[in-house]
Each structure stands twice: as C-alpha cells, then as structure tokens.
Amino acid sequence: MTGIIVIGVAALAALLVIGLYNSFIKLRNEVKNAWAQIDVQLKRRHDLIPNLMETAKGYMKHERETLEAITKARNLAQSAGDVPTRGAAESQLGSALMKFFAVAEQYPDLKANQNFLSLQEELAATENKIAFARQFFNDSAMKYNTKIQSAPANIFAGMFGFREEKMFELDSPAEREVPKVGF
C-alpha cells in the first residue's frame, strides 16, 4: 500500500514538473511570436523609408543632414540584434522620422505630392501597428516573466534554464513627451 502511495506521489510530481515545463515553453514561444510580430512591422517600416526619402530628396535639397540621419538610424536599427539594442535603435529611428516630418512641413510642394502623402500615411499606419505589436510583446514577456518568477515554478524555471525576457522600453526621453499640437 505504501509503495502505491509513493508511486502515486512520484507520478503526480512528475506530471506537475511536465506541466510547468510545457507552460514555460508555451509562454516563451508566445514571447518569440510577439517579437516576430514587431519584427514584421519594423521590416515594413524599414522598407517604406527609402521610398519616402527618394520622394522627399527632390524637394528637400537643403535638408541633407536630416535625410542622412534617417538613413543612418534605419541602417543601425536593421543591424541591431537583441531586444534592448533593437529598442534603442528603433527609438533613435522614430526620433529621426519625427524630425523629418517636422522639416517636411516647411515644403508645401512636398506636402502636396500624392506619393509622399501616401507613403506618409502608410508609415503612420505602420507606426501604429508597431506600437500595438510592442504592447503585445510586453504583455507576453510579462506573463512569461511572472510565470518563471512565481513559486514553485521559479525553482524549476532555473533548473531548466528559462531566463527573464527583457521588455521593449523607450530609451529616448523625447519619445516619452506628449506631442505639442499647434494651430
């Protein structure tokens, strides 16, 4: 009788560990999927930028520095690897784009160009998608981190090599500021 109880407890413990391991895998894969969704939108953003720059170059001959800053920030963002580095690079690119659109306001012919307006609208839609994808990533990372930090799962998470996932955070103080709208 004691043997059956011991076997039952051991089987129950094994099922608990298997269940925890599988939940770690599920949550880690959700985090990877969430990052992939961000990556898809960032790729779209990176693909739109050269078209936008080409359209603007003819009008903004005197704004070479602004256009070069966007190109440099885009290249840096494309080559960034891990989440914190990529987040910082994407923040820098976002700031460069905001400066570009502020400068573009000074060129009425550019603002009236249909191709430019279309690209600007697509980029704005992409920026919204990036924001939602970042939210989803951070939600997934938070669930995963909570799971691996909670008892008794934290014991097994460490044993199986599951580590905390970094959140996608803004590094630039400028991005935290509320935009100023003037009429």
N, C-alpha and C positions, 0 to 999 in steps of 0.2 A: 504494500500500500504506500509506504514512504517513497519507494522507487518511482511509483506512478506520479506522485505529487512533485518530486524533484524533476522528473522528465517534463511534466506539465508546466512547471515554473520556468524551466530552461527553454521550452518551446515558446512560451509567452514572451520571455525576454528576447529571444531571437526574433520573433515577429515584431516586437517593439523597435529593435535596432534596425531591422529591414525597413520598417515603415518610416522611421526617421531618416534613414539614408535616402530612400526614394523621395521623401519630401524635400530633402536638401537638393537632390538632383533636379526635381521639378522646378523649384524656386530659382536655382542657378540658371537653368535653361530659360526661364522667363526673363531673367536679367539679361542674358545674352540676346534673346529675341528683342527685348526693348532697346538694347544698344544697336542692334541691326536696323531697327526702325528709324532711329536717329540717323544712322549712317546713310540710309536710303535718302532721307530728306537733305542731309548735308551734301551728298553727291549731286542731288538735283540743284541745290544752291550753287555748288561749285561749277556745274555745267551752265547755269544761267549767267553767271558773272562775266565770262568772256564776251558773250553776245551783247550784254549791256554795255560793257566797256567799249566795244567796237562801235556801237551806235553813238555813244557819247563822245568818242575821240574827235570826231569831225567838228563838233560844236565847242568842245572844251579844250581848245588848244593851249590855253594858258593855265590849265589845271593839271599839268603833267604829274606833279607831286602827289596829288590826291589819287589819280589813276594808278600810279606806281605803288602807292601804299596798299591799295586794294589787291593788286596783283601779288604783291609780296605776302600780304596776310592770307590770301587764298592758298598760295603755294605752301606756306607754313602750316596752315590748317590741314591740307591734304597729306602732308608728310608726318603729322603728329600721330603718336601711337596709342598710349594708354588714355584712360578717361580724363584724369586731371590735366594732362598735357593738351589733349584734344579740346577740352573745355576752355582752357586759357586761350588757345589759338583761335577757336571759334568766337570767343568774346572779342578778341582783337579784330577779327574779320567783321563782326557785327558793328563795332565802333567805326571802322573804316567805311563801311557801307552807309551808316548814318551820316557821316561827314560828307560822303559823296552826294547823297540825296539833298543835303542842305546846300551844297555848292550848286547842284543841278537846278535849284530853284532860281538861280541868277541868270539862267539861259532860257528865255521864252521860246525860242525856236526848238530847243531840245525838248522842253516840256510839252510842246505841241506835236512832236514826232510820234506817230502811231506805234511804230516798232518799239520805241523807248517806253511809251506808256504801257504797252502790252507786257514788255519784259519787266517793268517796274511792278505791275500788278501780279505777275507770276511770282516774282521774288517776294512780294509781300505775302502772298498766299503760302509760299514755301516757308517763310519765317514763322507764320502761324502754325504750320504743321510741325516745324522743328520744336516750337515751344510745347506743343501737346505731346510730341514724342519724348521730350526731356522729362515732362511730368510723369509720363508712363514709366520711363526708365527709373526715375527716382522712387516712384511708388513700388516698383518691382524690387529695386535694391533695398528699400526699407523693409519690405516683407521678408526678404531673404536674410537681411542682417538681423532682424528681430528674431527670426527662427533660430539662427545659429548662435545667438547670444542668450536665448532663453533656456532655463534649466528644465529638464535634464539634457535637452538637445545640445547644449553648448559643450558638454563633455564629449559627446560622440562627434560633433562637428570638428572639433580639434583633432580627434583621433583619425578622422577620415580626410583631413586636410582642407576642409572648407574654410575659406577666409572671408573677412568682411569685404564688401563691394563698396567702392568709392561712389559718392553721389556726384551728379553733374551739377556743379555750382558755378555761379557767376564770380569771376575774379575781378572784373573791372568795376570800380565804384561808379563809373559813368553809366553803366547798364542798370544799376540799381536806382538811379534817379528817375523821377517822374518826368516824362517829356513835357516841354513847355510849348503850348499852342498859342499862337498869337494871330489876331485878325487885324 
